[in-house]
Amino acid sequence: MKILIIGGTGYIDSAIVEKLKTRPVELYGLARSTSAAEKIKKWL
């Protein structure tokens, strides 16, 4: 399953991402800034 996370750098979304990382899914993230993109790259 492929999942797109929008706003994954926020408090609630980051908790959801941590839970999804334990499952067999492909995570994709969308960022509006380069600093947010760097945070998203850490969990991909």
C-alpha positions in Angstrom: 0.0 0.0 0.0 1.2 3.5 -0.8 0.4 6.3 1.6 0.9 10.1 0.9 1.4 12.1 4.1 0.6 15.8 3.8 1.9 17.9 6.7 3.9 15.1 8.2 6.2 17.4 10.2 3.4 18.4 12.6 2.9 16.9 16.1 -0.1 14.6 15.2 1.1 13.7 11.8 4.6 12.7 13.0 3.0 10.4 15.5 1.0 8.8 12.7 4.1 8.4 10.6 5.9 6.6 13.4 3.0 4.1 13.6 2.9 3.6 9.8 6.7 2.9 9.7 6.0 -0.3 11.6 3.7 -1.5 8.9 4.6 -2.8 5.4 3.6 0.4 3.5 5.4 2.8 1.2 5.3 6.3 2.7 5.5 9.5 0.6 5.6 13.0 1.9 4.7 16.5 0.6 6.5 19.5 2.0 6.1 23.3 1.3 9.6 24.3 2.5 13.1 22.9 2.3 13.3 22.6 6.1 10.1 20.6 6.2 11.5 18.4 3.3 14.6 17.6 5.4 12.4 16.5 8.3 10.4 14.3 5.9 13.5 12.7 4.4 14.5 11.5 7.9 11.4 9.3 8.1 11.4 8.0 4.6 
